[in-house]
């Protein structure tokens, strides 16, 4: 996977180029799961796999996300923090975590590609 794959998925879904493309490495925790946010010791390390995200603002009040690895595209509202129980909840939560994003952005369009294996 690469930035060009993220751009291609975005442009295929929304017929326009993204405003930004970014990536982050996959990670594993050497010591414990669910330990870091409970105050325990954990040692996350990056692995040789990545997730790429292409994103643009939209004037619509509904945000949309599509993934090359998932069978369904999703929609959500940045002003509503309720989880839907779907993969795009991760996208929704990440965007909402940016200070002021829910107030500054009416909506976003997001395309996700990754070579990090999807957990069953």
N, CA, C and O atoms as a Tinker XYZ file with bonds, in Angstrom:
   480  protein
     1  N      0.837000   -1.179000    0.000000    73     2
     2  CA     0.000000    0.000000    0.000000    64     1     3
     3  C      0.883000    1.244000    0.000000    63     2     4     5
     4  O      2.046000    1.205000    0.403000    81     3
     5  N      0.304000    2.337000   -0.459000    73     3     6
     6  CA     1.083000    3.563000   -0.590000    64     5     7
     7  C      0.153000    4.775000   -0.648000    63     6     8     9
     8  O     -1.072000    4.652000   -0.668000    81     7
     9  N      0.783000    5.943000   -0.674000    73     7    10
    10  CA     0.019000    7.179000   -0.818000    64     9    11
    11  C     -0.756000    7.173000   -2.134000    63    10    12    13
    12  O     -1.877000    7.677000   -2.193000    81    11
    13  N     -0.179000    6.617000   -3.173000    73    11    14
    14  CA    -0.884000    6.591000   -4.461000    64    13    15
    15  C     -2.126000    5.699000   -4.408000    63    14    16    17
    16  O     -3.121000    5.987000   -5.074000    81    15
    17  N     -2.078000    4.618000   -3.623000    73    15    18
    18  CA    -3.259000    3.768000   -3.463000    64    17    19
    19  C     -4.351000    4.503000   -2.699000    63    18    20    21
    20  O     -5.530000    4.384000   -3.031000    81    19
    21  N     -3.967000    5.261000   -1.678000    73    19    22
    22  CA    -4.944000    6.053000   -0.923000    64    21    23
    23  C     -5.570000    7.126000   -1.816000    63    22    24    25
    24  O     -6.781000    7.342000   -1.787000    81    23
    25  N     -4.731000    7.791000   -2.605000    73    23    26
    26  CA    -5.237000    8.815000   -3.536000    64    25    27
    27  C     -6.192000    8.193000   -4.553000    63    26    28    29
    28  O     -7.253000    8.753000   -4.831000    81    27
    29  N     -5.828000    7.057000   -5.100000    73    27    30
    30  CA    -6.676000    6.398000   -6.110000    64    29    31
    31  C     -8.028000    5.996000   -5.532000    63    30    32    33
    32  O     -9.058000    6.195000   -6.177000    81    31
    33  N     -8.039000    5.435000   -4.329000    73    31    34
    34  CA    -9.309000    5.056000   -3.692000    64    33    35
    35  C    -10.162000    6.297000   -3.433000    63    34    36    37
    36  O    -11.364000    6.292000   -3.696000    81    35
    37  N     -9.541000    7.359000   -2.919000    73    35    38
    38  CA   -10.264000    8.602000   -2.639000    64    37    39
    39  C    -10.891000    9.157000   -3.922000    63    38    40    41
    40  O    -12.080000    9.475000   -3.960000    81    39
    41  N    -10.074000    9.267000   -4.961000    73    39    42
    42  CA   -10.563000    9.842000   -6.215000    64    41    43
    43  C    -11.627000    8.963000   -6.864000    63    42    44    45
    44  O    -12.544000    9.476000   -7.507000    81    43
    45  N    -11.517000    7.660000   -6.706000    73    43    46
    46  CA   -12.541000    6.755000   -7.224000    64    45    47
    47  C    -13.865000    6.925000   -6.474000    63    46    48    49
    48  O    -14.938000    6.874000   -7.076000    81    47
    49  N    -13.780000    7.125000   -5.164000    73    47    50
    50  CA   -14.991000    7.259000   -4.348000    64    49    51
    51  C    -15.664000    8.613000   -4.510000    63    50    52    53
    52  O    -16.892000    8.696000   -4.549000    81    51
    53  N    -14.862000    9.684000   -4.605000    73    51    54
    54  CA   -15.462000   11.026000   -4.571000    64    53    55
    55  C    -15.132000   11.916000   -5.770000    63    54    56    57
    56  O    -15.475000   13.099000   -5.773000    81    55
    57  N    -14.487000   11.373000   -6.764000    73    55    58
    58  CA   -14.250000   12.092000   -8.020000    64    57    59
    59  C    -13.592000   13.452000   -7.828000    63    58    60    61
    60  O    -13.906000   14.406000   -8.540000    81    59
    61  N    -12.676000   13.539000   -6.861000    73    59    62
    62  CA   -11.902000   14.759000   -6.639000    64    61    63
    63  C    -10.636000   14.367000   -5.895000    63    62    64    65
    64  O    -10.603000   13.309000   -5.266000    81    63
    65  N     -9.594000   15.186000   -5.948000    73    63    66
    66  CA    -8.378000   14.847000   -5.209000    64    65    67
    67  C     -8.537000   15.158000   -3.719000    63    66    68    69
    68  O     -9.307000   16.044000   -3.349000    81    67
    69  N     -7.815000   14.437000   -2.869000    73    67    70
    70  CA    -7.881000   14.714000   -1.431000    64    69    71
    71  C     -7.099000   15.987000   -1.082000    63    70    72    73
    72  O     -6.203000   16.394000   -1.822000    81    71
    73  N     -7.440000   16.602000    0.036000    73    71    74
    74  CA    -6.694000   17.760000    0.537000    64    73    75
    75  C     -5.368000   17.338000    1.158000    63    74    76    77
    76  O     -4.382000   18.072000    1.092000    81    75
    77  N     -5.351000   16.151000    1.761000    73    75    78
    78  CA    -4.154000   15.694000    2.465000    64    77    79
    79  C     -4.094000   14.169000    2.441000    63    78    80    81
    80  O     -5.123000   13.493000    2.434000    81    79
    81  N     -2.880000   13.645000    2.430000    73    79    82
    82  CA    -2.644000   12.206000    2.566000    64    81    83
    83  C     -1.595000   12.026000    3.649000    63    82    84    85
    84  O     -0.566000   12.702000    3.644000    81    83
    85  N     -1.856000   11.112000    4.580000    73    83    86
    86  CA    -0.915000   10.863000    5.681000    64    85    87
    87  C     -0.868000    9.369000    5.953000    63    86    88    89
    88  O     -1.742000    8.618000    5.521000    81    87
    89  N      0.170000    8.946000    6.678000    73    87    90
    90  CA     0.262000    7.531000    7.030000    64    89    91
    91  C      0.854000    7.367000    8.418000    63    90    92    93
    92  O      1.457000    8.287000    8.971000    81    91
    93  N      0.671000    6.189000    8.961000    73    91    94
    94  CA     1.227000    5.830000   10.267000    64    93    95
    95  C      1.583000    4.348000   10.234000    63    94    96    97
    96  O      0.930000    3.560000    9.550000    81    95
    97  N      2.627000    3.973000   10.981000    73    95    98
    98  CA     2.991000    2.561000   11.011000    64    97    99
    99  C      2.016000    1.755000   11.859000    63    98   100   101
   100  O      1.381000    2.280000   12.773000    81    99
   101  N      1.911000    0.466000   11.537000    73    99   102
   102  CA     1.204000   -0.443000   12.419000    64   101   103
   103  C      2.038000   -0.600000   13.685000    63   102   104   105
   104  O      3.202000   -0.200000   13.712000    81   103
   105  N      1.460000   -1.172000   14.727000    73   103   106
   106  CA     2.212000   -1.359000   15.969000    64   105   107
   107  C      1.781000   -2.622000   16.681000    63   106   108   109
   108  O      0.682000   -3.136000   16.471000    81   107
   109  N      2.658000   -3.103000   17.516000    73   107   110
   110  CA     2.352000   -4.207000   18.413000    64   109   111
   111  C      2.776000   -3.787000   19.806000    63   110   112   113
   112  O      3.699000   -2.990000   19.972000    81   111
   113  N      2.101000   -4.324000   20.799000    73   111   114
   114  CA     2.478000   -4.077000   22.191000    64   113   115
   115  C      3.282000   -5.272000   22.682000    63   114   116   117
   116  O      2.807000   -6.408000   22.654000    81   115
   117  N      4.500000   -5.006000   23.129000    73   115   118
   118  CA     5.353000   -6.079000   23.623000    64   117   119
   119  C      4.842000   -6.612000   24.956000    63   118   120   121
   120  O      4.903000   -7.814000   25.216000    81   119
   121  N      4.341000   -5.717000   25.795000    73   119   122
   122  CA     3.885000   -6.124000   27.127000    64   121   123
   123  C      2.431000   -5.720000   27.305000    63   122   124   125
   124  O      2.134000   -4.540000   27.491000    81   123
   125  N      1.538000   -6.668000   27.253000    73   123   126
   126  CA     0.148000   -6.454000   27.643000    64   125   127
   127  C     -0.735000   -5.703000   26.675000    63   126   128   129
   128  O     -0.299000   -4.775000   25.993000    81   127
   129  N     -1.974000   -6.119000   26.628000    73   127   130
   130  CA    -3.028000   -5.413000   25.914000    64   129   131
   131  C     -3.917000   -4.737000   26.946000    63   130   132   133
   132  O     -4.057000   -5.235000   28.063000    81   131
   133  N     -4.507000   -3.631000   26.596000    73   131   134
   134  CA    -5.403000   -2.874000   27.473000    64   133   135
   135  C     -4.677000   -2.417000   28.737000    63   134   136   137
   136  O     -5.313000   -2.104000   29.744000    81   135
   137  N     -3.360000   -2.380000   28.682000    73   135   138
   138  CA    -2.567000   -2.000000   29.850000    64   137   139
   139  C     -2.250000   -0.513000   29.836000    63   138   140   141
   140  O     -2.282000    0.143000   30.877000    81   139
   141  N     -1.941000    0.022000   28.646000    73   139   142
   142  CA    -1.488000    1.413000   28.554000    64   141   143
   143  C     -2.516000    2.402000   29.091000    63   142   144   145
   144  O     -2.150000    3.304000   29.844000    81   143
   145  N     -3.796000    2.261000   28.726000    73   143   146
   146  CA    -4.784000    3.220000   29.198000    64   145   147
   147  C     -5.288000    2.910000   30.609000    63   146   148   149
   148  O     -6.120000    3.644000   31.142000    81   147
   149  N     -4.799000    1.846000   31.207000    73   147   150
   150  CA    -5.112000    1.535000   32.609000    64   149   151
   151  C     -3.942000    1.856000   33.532000    63   150   152   153
   152  O     -3.928000    1.446000   34.693000    81   151
   153  N     -2.963000    2.589000   33.013000    73   151   154
   154  CA    -1.838000    3.036000   33.835000    64   153   155
   155  C     -0.718000    2.022000   33.985000    63   154   156   157
   156  O      0.197000    2.246000   34.777000    81   155
   157  N     -0.756000    0.926000   33.258000    73   155   158
   158  CA     0.287000   -0.088000   33.368000    64   157   159
   159  C      1.436000    0.163000   32.410000    63   158   160   161
   160  O      1.385000    1.073000   31.583000    81   159
   161  N      2.460000   -0.645000   32.529000    73   159   162
   162  CA     3.647000   -0.535000   31.682000    64   161   163
   163  C      3.396000   -1.270000   30.364000    63   162   164   165
   164  O      2.938000   -2.412000   30.363000    81   163
   165  N      3.692000   -0.621000   29.262000    73   163   166
   166  CA     3.532000   -1.236000   27.952000    64   165   167
   167  C      4.622000   -0.689000   27.042000    63   166   168   169
   168  O      5.062000    0.450000   27.204000    81   167
   169  N      5.055000   -1.500000   26.085000    73   167   170
   170  CA     6.098000   -1.066000   25.164000    64   169   171
   171  C      5.633000   -1.291000   23.726000    63   170   172   173
   172  O      5.901000   -2.345000   23.150000    81   171
   173  N      4.936000   -0.307000   23.139000    73   171   174
   174  CA     4.515000   -0.461000   21.749000    64   173   175
   175  C      5.700000   -0.219000   20.811000    63   174   176   177
   176  O      6.532000    0.653000   21.065000    81   175
   177  N      5.770000   -0.988000   19.739000    73   175   178
   178  CA     6.802000   -0.774000   18.726000    64   177   179
   179  C      6.143000   -0.769000   17.352000    63   178   180   181
   180  O      5.151000   -1.457000   17.110000    81   179
   181  N      6.720000    0.019000   16.472000    73   179   182
   182  CA     6.225000    0.070000   15.098000    64   181   183
   183  C      6.632000   -1.203000   14.367000    63   182   184   185
   184  O      7.681000   -1.787000   14.642000    81   183
   185  N      5.791000   -1.620000   13.439000    73   183   186
   186  CA     6.104000   -2.777000   12.596000    64   185   187
   187  C      6.199000   -2.304000   11.151000    63   186   188   189
   188  O      5.863000   -1.161000   10.841000    81   187
   189  N      6.650000   -3.176000   10.283000    73   187   190
   190  CA     6.873000   -2.812000    8.884000    64   189   191
   191  C      5.619000   -2.821000    8.028000    63   190   192   193
   192  O      5.672000   -3.221000    6.865000    81   191
   193  N      4.514000   -2.396000    8.569000    73   191   194
   194  CA     3.261000   -2.263000    7.826000    64   193   195
   195  C      2.705000   -0.870000    8.104000    63   194   196   197
   196  O      3.018000   -0.273000    9.134000    81   195
   197  N      1.885000   -0.350000    7.195000    73   195   198
   198  CA     1.388000    1.021000    7.327000    64   197   199
   199  C     -0.087000    1.124000    6.986000    63   198   200   201
   200  O     -0.644000    0.279000    6.286000    81   199
   201  N     -0.704000    2.174000    7.494000    73   199   202
   202  CA    -2.047000    2.580000    7.107000    64   201   203
   203  C     -1.939000    3.970000    6.499000    63   202   204   205
   204  O     -1.316000    4.863000    7.073000    81   203
   205  N     -2.542000    4.142000    5.351000    73   203   206
   206  CA    -2.561000    5.421000    4.640000    64   205   207
   207  C     -3.984000    5.962000    4.641000    63   206   208   209
   208  O     -4.943000    5.213000    4.456000    81   207
   209  N     -4.114000    7.270000    4.850000    73   207   210
   210  CA    -5.414000    7.931000    4.870000    64   209   211
   211  C     -5.367000    9.150000    3.959000    63   210   212   213
   212  O     -4.474000    9.989000    4.076000    81   211
   213  N     -6.333000    9.242000    3.053000    73   211   214
   214  CA    -6.522000   10.427000    2.209000    64   213   215
   215  C     -7.796000   11.099000    2.707000    63   214   216   217
   216  O     -8.800000   10.435000    2.966000    81   215
   217  N     -7.747000   12.426000    2.840000    73   215   218
   218  CA    -8.873000   13.116000    3.469000    64   217   219
   219  C     -9.090000   14.502000    2.857000    63   218   220   221
   220  O     -8.146000   15.164000    2.425000    81   219
   221  N    -10.350000   14.918000    2.831000    73   219   222
   222  CA   -10.731000   16.271000    2.422000    64   221   223
   223  C    -11.885000   16.763000    3.272000    63   222   224   225
   224  O    -12.684000   15.982000    3.788000    81   223
   225  N    -11.951000   18.061000    3.404000    73   223   226
   226  CA   -13.122000   18.680000    4.022000    64   225   227
   227  C    -14.277000   18.615000    3.045000    63   226   228   229
   228  O    -14.084000   18.517000    1.833000    81   227
   229  N    -15.472000   18.671000    3.589000    73   227   230
   230  CA   -16.660000   18.791000    2.759000    64   229   231
   231  C    -17.616000   19.751000    3.450000    63   230   232   233
   232  O    -17.605000   19.870000    4.675000    81   231
   233  N    -18.425000   20.421000    2.680000    73   231   234
   234  CA   -19.384000   21.353000    3.282000    64   233   235
   235  C    -20.627000   20.628000    3.789000    63   234   236   237
   236  O    -21.463000   21.219000    4.472000    81   235
   237  N    -20.742000   19.353000    3.453000    73   235   238
   238  CA   -21.890000   18.563000    3.916000    64   237   239
   239  C    -21.781000   18.316000    5.419000    63   238   240   241
   240  O    -20.674000   18.275000    5.956000    81   239
   241  N    -22.890000   18.154000    6.091000    73   239   242
   242  CA   -22.880000   17.902000    7.530000    64   241   243
   243  C    -22.613000   16.436000    7.857000    63   242   244   245
   244  O    -22.379000   16.088000    9.014000    81   243
   245  N    -22.647000   15.590000    6.852000    73   243   246
   246  CA   -22.369000   14.169000    7.045000    64   245   247
   247  C    -20.994000   13.836000    6.500000    63   246   248   249
   248  O    -20.642000   14.247000    5.395000    81   247
   249  N    -20.217000   13.094000    7.272000    73   247   250
   250  CA   -18.902000   12.636000    6.846000    64   249   251
   251  C    -19.028000   11.237000    6.257000    63   250   252   253
   252  O    -19.939000   10.484000    6.601000    81   251
   253  N    -18.097000   10.900000    5.362000    73   251   254
   254  CA   -18.120000    9.592000    4.709000    64   253   255
   255  C    -16.731000    8.978000    4.752000    63   254   256   257
   256  O    -15.729000    9.682000    4.626000    81   255
   257  N    -16.673000    7.662000    4.931000    73   255   258
   258  CA   -15.404000    6.942000    4.955000    64   257   259
   259  C    -15.517000    5.681000    4.113000    63   258   260   261
   260  O    -16.551000    5.012000    4.105000    81   259
   261  N    -14.442000    5.370000    3.408000    73   259   262
   262  CA   -14.365000    4.158000    2.601000    64   261   263
   263  C    -13.004000    3.519000    2.865000    63   262   264   265
   264  O    -12.016000    4.214000    3.101000    81   263
   265  N    -12.965000    2.199000    2.822000    73   263   266
   266  CA   -11.736000    1.464000    3.076000    64   265   267
   267  C    -11.529000    0.406000    2.002000    63   266   268   269
   268  O    -12.481000   -0.246000    1.574000    81   267
   269  N    -10.288000    0.239000    1.570000    73   267   270
   270  CA    -9.974000   -0.810000    0.607000    64   269   271
   271  C    -10.073000   -2.192000    1.248000    63   270   272   273
   272  O    -10.245000   -3.185000    0.542000    81   271
   273  N     -9.969000   -2.271000    2.569000    73   271   274
   274  CA    -9.967000   -3.551000    3.264000    64   273   275
   275  C    -11.325000   -3.972000    3.817000    63   274   276   277
   276  O    -11.487000   -5.125000    4.215000    81   275
   277  N    -12.287000   -3.087000    3.852000    73   275   278
   278  CA   -13.597000   -3.384000    4.427000    64   277   279
   279  C    -14.638000   -3.480000    3.318000    63   278   280   281
   280  O    -14.466000   -2.900000    2.246000    81   279
   281  N    -15.692000   -4.198000    3.573000    73   279   282
   282  CA   -16.740000   -4.395000    2.564000    64   281   283
   283  C    -17.752000   -3.259000    2.508000    63   282   284   285
   284  O    -18.528000   -3.177000    1.557000    81   283
   285  N    -17.758000   -2.389000    3.499000    73   283   286
   286  CA   -18.790000   -1.359000    3.572000    64   285   287
   287  C    -18.181000    0.026000    3.738000    63   286   288   289
   288  O    -17.176000    0.201000    4.426000    81   287
   289  N    -18.807000    1.005000    3.098000    73   287   290
   290  CA   -18.486000    2.409000    3.322000    64   289   291
   291  C    -19.425000    2.902000    4.412000    63   290   292   293
   292  O    -20.510000    2.352000    4.600000    81   291
   293  N    -19.006000    3.945000    5.132000    73   291   294
   294  CA   -19.847000    4.409000    6.224000    64   293   295
   295  C    -19.995000    5.907000    6.250000    63   294   296   297
   296  O    -19.269000    6.640000    5.578000    81   295
   297  N    -20.948000    6.344000    7.038000    73   295   298
   298  CA   -21.159000    7.776000    7.229000    64   297   299
   299  C    -21.400000    8.061000    8.698000    63   298   300   301
   300  O    -21.900000    7.219000    9.445000    81   299
   301  N    -21.026000    9.286000    9.096000    73   299   302
   302  CA   -21.176000    9.700000   10.487000    64   301   303
   303  C    -21.204000   11.216000   10.536000    63   302   304   305
   304  O    -20.825000   11.886000    9.575000    81   303
   305  N    -21.655000   11.750000   11.659000    73   303   306
   306  CA   -21.687000   13.189000   11.878000    64   305   307
   307  C    -20.652000   13.553000   12.930000    63   306   308   309
   308  O    -20.630000   12.963000   14.010000    81   307
   309  N    -19.795000   14.523000   12.622000    73   307   310
   310  CA   -18.755000   14.923000   13.575000    64   309   311
   311  C    -19.355000   15.527000   14.837000    63   310   312   313
   312  O    -18.723000   15.496000   15.893000    81   311
   313  N    -20.550000   16.071000   14.749000    73   311   314
   314  CA   -21.182000   16.673000   15.912000    64   313   315
   315  C    -21.820000   15.665000   16.859000    63   314   316   317
   316  O    -22.258000   16.031000   17.949000    81   315
   317  N    -21.874000   14.402000   16.454000    73   315   318
   318  CA   -22.493000   13.358000   17.263000    64   317   319
   319  C    -21.424000   12.338000   17.635000    63   318   320   321
   320  O    -20.777000   11.765000   16.758000    81   319
   321  N    -21.238000   12.109000   18.937000    73   319   322
   322  CA   -20.191000   11.215000   19.389000    64   321   323
   323  C    -20.599000    9.771000   19.548000    63   322   324   325
   324  O    -19.824000    8.974000   20.077000    81   323
   325  N    -21.784000    9.407000   19.113000    73   323   326
   326  CA   -22.283000    8.044000   19.320000    64   325   327
   327  C    -21.655000    7.062000   18.335000    63   326   328   329
   328  O    -21.661000    7.292000   17.125000    81   327
   329  N    -21.111000    5.961000   18.869000    73   327   330
   330  CA   -20.531000    4.910000   18.038000    64   329   331
   331  C    -21.634000    4.107000   17.354000    63   330   332   333
   332  O    -22.717000    3.924000   17.908000    81   331
   333  N    -21.346000    3.634000   16.150000    73   331   334
   334  CA   -22.297000    2.836000   15.389000    64   333   335
   335  C    -21.947000    1.346000   15.398000    63   334   336   337
   336  O    -22.702000    0.526000   14.876000    81   335
   337  N    -20.811000    1.001000   15.988000    73   335   338
   338  CA   -20.401000   -0.394000   16.013000    64   337   339
   339  C    -19.813000   -0.868000   14.697000    63   338   340   341
   340  O    -19.863000   -2.059000   14.390000    81   339
   341  N    -19.257000    0.046000   13.917000    73   339   342
   342  CA   -18.702000   -0.282000   12.608000    64   341   343
   343  C    -17.245000    0.196000   12.520000    63   342   344   345
   344  O    -16.783000    0.949000   13.377000    81   343
   345  N    -16.538000   -0.240000   11.496000    73   343   346
   346  CA   -15.129000    0.104000   11.371000    64   345   347
   347  C    -14.899000    1.616000   11.286000    63   346   348   349
   348  O    -13.867000    2.101000   11.751000    81   347
   349  N    -15.832000    2.366000   10.705000    73   347   350
   350  CA   -15.628000    3.809000   10.567000    64   349   351
   351  C    -15.745000    4.553000   11.892000    63   350   352   353
   352  O    -15.479000    5.754000   11.940000    81   351
   353  N    -16.134000    3.877000   12.965000    73   351   354
   354  CA   -16.087000    4.498000   14.297000    64   353   355
   355  C    -14.655000    4.912000   14.649000    63   354   356   357
   356  O    -14.449000    5.911000   15.339000    81   355
   357  N    -13.665000    4.144000   14.176000    73   355   358
   358  CA   -12.265000    4.503000   14.425000    64   357   359
   359  C    -11.920000    5.818000   13.736000    63   358   360   361
   360  O    -11.256000    6.669000   14.327000    81   359
   361  N    -12.363000    5.992000   12.494000    73   359   362
   362  CA   -12.137000    7.237000   11.760000    64   361   363
   363  C    -12.850000    8.388000   12.466000    63   362   364   365
   364  O    -12.262000    9.447000   12.685000    81   363
   365  N    -14.109000    8.180000   12.820000    73   363   366
   366  CA   -14.910000    9.185000   13.506000    64   365   367
   367  C    -14.211000    9.632000   14.794000    63   366   368   369
   368  O    -14.073000   10.830000   15.041000    81   367
   369  N    -13.776000    8.683000   15.603000    73   367   370
   370  CA   -13.121000    9.002000   16.865000    64   369   371
   371  C    -11.814000    9.745000   16.674000    63   370   372   373
   372  O    -11.508000   10.662000   17.437000    81   371
   373  N    -11.036000    9.365000   15.667000    73   371   374
   374  CA    -9.756000   10.041000   15.418000    64   373   375
   375  C     -9.973000   11.493000   14.999000    63   374   376   377
   376  O     -9.261000   12.385000   15.463000    81   375
   377  N    -10.946000   11.735000   14.129000    73   375   378
   378  CA   -11.222000   13.111000   13.695000    64   377   379
   379  C    -11.769000   13.938000   14.861000    63   378   380   381
   380  O    -11.375000   15.090000   15.042000    81   379
   381  N    -12.664000   13.361000   15.644000    73   379   382
   382  CA   -13.231000   14.084000   16.788000    64   381   383
   383  C    -12.183000   14.388000   17.858000    63   382   384   385
   384  O    -12.351000   15.328000   18.635000    81   383
   385  N    -11.106000   13.605000   17.909000    73   383   386
   386  CA   -10.060000   13.824000   18.913000    64   385   387
   387  C     -9.205000   15.052000   18.609000    63   386   388   389
   388  O     -8.518000   15.562000   19.493000    81   387
   389  N     -9.242000   15.527000   17.369000    73   387   390
   390  CA    -8.504000   16.742000   17.019000    64   389   391
   391  C     -9.217000   17.923000   17.667000    63   390   392   393
   392  O    -10.404000   18.135000   17.416000    81   391
   393  N     -8.511000   18.700000   18.502000    73   391   394
   394  CA    -9.176000   19.810000   19.195000    64   393   395
   395  C     -9.895000   20.752000   18.233000    63   394   396   397
   396  O     -9.289000   21.281000   17.301000    81   395
   397  N    -11.170000   20.954000   18.462000    73   395   398
   398  CA   -11.973000   21.880000   17.671000    64   397   399
   399  C    -12.445000   21.344000   16.332000    63   398   400   401
   400  O    -13.122000   22.065000   15.598000    81   399
   401  N    -12.115000   20.107000   15.986000    73   399   402
   402  CA   -12.472000   19.574000   14.665000    64   401   403
   403  C    -13.981000   19.534000   14.454000    63   402   404   405
   404  O    -14.466000   19.908000   13.386000    81   403
   405  N    -14.718000   19.090000   15.449000    73   403   406
   406  CA   -16.170000   18.967000   15.293000    64   405   407
   407  C    -16.821000   20.327000   15.051000    63   406   408   409
   408  O    -17.851000   20.416000   14.381000    81   407
   409  N    -16.219000   21.389000   15.597000    73   407   410
   410  CA   -16.770000   22.727000   15.387000    64   409   411
   411  C    -16.259000   23.347000   14.085000    63   410   412   413
   412  O    -16.999000   24.076000   13.424000    81   411
   413  N    -15.011000   23.071000   13.704000    73   411   414
   414  CA   -14.404000   23.704000   12.536000    64   413   415
   415  C    -14.767000   23.025000   11.222000    63   414   416   417
   416  O    -14.791000   23.674000   10.176000    81   415
   417  N    -15.048000   21.732000   11.266000    73   415   418
   418  CA   -15.333000   20.985000   10.045000    64   417   419
   419  C    -16.784000   20.517000   10.031000    63   418   420   421
   420  O    -17.206000   19.797000   10.936000    81   419
   421  N    -17.548000   20.910000    9.027000    73   419   422
   422  CA   -18.896000   20.357000    8.923000    64   421   423
   423  C    -18.834000   18.851000    8.673000    63   422   424   425
   424  O    -19.590000   18.085000    9.271000    81   423
   425  N    -17.932000   18.430000    7.787000    73   423   426
   426  CA   -17.791000   17.021000    7.473000    64   425   427
   427  C    -16.478000   16.747000    6.776000    63   426   428   429
   428  O    -15.789000   17.675000    6.351000    81   427
   429  N    -16.127000   15.474000    6.657000    73   427   430
   430  CA   -14.906000   15.051000    5.983000    64   429   431
   431  C    -15.208000   13.863000    5.076000    63   430   432   433
   432  O    -16.166000   13.118000    5.286000    81   431
   433  N    -14.368000   13.713000    4.074000    73   431   434
   434  CA   -14.367000   12.534000    3.213000    64   433   435
   435  C    -13.050000   11.827000    3.474000    63   434   436   437
   436  O    -11.999000   12.468000    3.448000    81   435
   437  N    -13.075000   10.522000    3.726000    73   435   438
   438  CA   -11.880000    9.785000    4.120000    64   437   439
   439  C    -11.789000    8.480000    3.334000    63   438   440   441
   440  O    -12.777000    7.764000    3.175000    81   439
   441  N    -10.576000    8.184000    2.843000    73   439   442
   442  CA   -10.294000    6.899000    2.211000    64   441   443
   443  C     -9.124000    6.269000    2.958000    63   442   444   445
   444  O     -8.116000    6.930000    3.206000    81   443
   445  N     -9.256000    4.991000    3.317000    73   443   446
   446  CA    -8.249000    4.294000    4.108000    64   445   447
   447  C     -7.747000    3.074000    3.337000    63   446   448   449
   448  O     -8.538000    2.267000    2.850000    81   447
   449  N     -6.422000    2.950000    3.232000    73   447   450
   450  CA    -5.810000    1.740000    2.685000    64   449   451
   451  C     -4.730000    1.299000    3.668000    63   450   452   453
   452  O     -4.086000    2.132000    4.305000    81   451
   453  N     -4.536000    0.002000    3.788000    73   451   454
   454  CA    -3.597000   -0.492000    4.780000    64   453   455
   455  C     -3.105000   -1.880000    4.411000    63   454   456   457
   456  O     -3.811000   -2.656000    3.768000    81   455
   457  N     -1.876000   -2.180000    4.830000    73   455   458
   458  CA    -1.397000   -3.552000    4.722000    64   457   459
   459  C     -1.266000   -4.180000    6.099000    63   458   460   461
   460  O     -0.652000   -5.236000    6.251000    81   459
   461  N     -1.853000   -3.520000    7.118000    73   459   462
   462  CA    -1.936000   -4.095000    8.457000    64   461   463
   463  C     -3.087000   -5.097000    8.432000    63   462   464   465
   464  O     -4.199000   -4.726000    8.058000    81   463
   465  N     -2.860000   -6.350000    8.815000    73   463   466
   466  CA    -3.938000   -7.351000    8.768000    64   465   467
   467  C     -5.125000   -6.945000    9.640000    63   466   468   469
   468  O     -4.953000   -6.415000   10.738000    81   467
   469  N     -6.311000   -7.200000    9.138000    73   467   470
   470  CA    -7.539000   -6.904000    9.860000    64   469   471
   471  C     -7.817000   -8.060000   10.824000    63   470   472   473
   472  O     -7.834000   -9.225000   10.425000    81   471
   473  N     -8.035000   -7.721000   12.099000    73   471   474
   474  CA    -8.345000   -8.758000   13.092000    64   473   475
   475  C     -9.735000   -9.310000   12.863000    63   474   476   477
   476  O    -10.653000   -8.573000   12.503000    81   475
   477  N     -9.889000  -10.591000   13.068000    73   475   478
   478  CA   -11.194000  -11.230000   12.862000    64   477   479
   479  C    -12.098000  -10.996000   14.032000    63   478   480
   480  O    -13.238000  -11.460000   14.034000    81   479
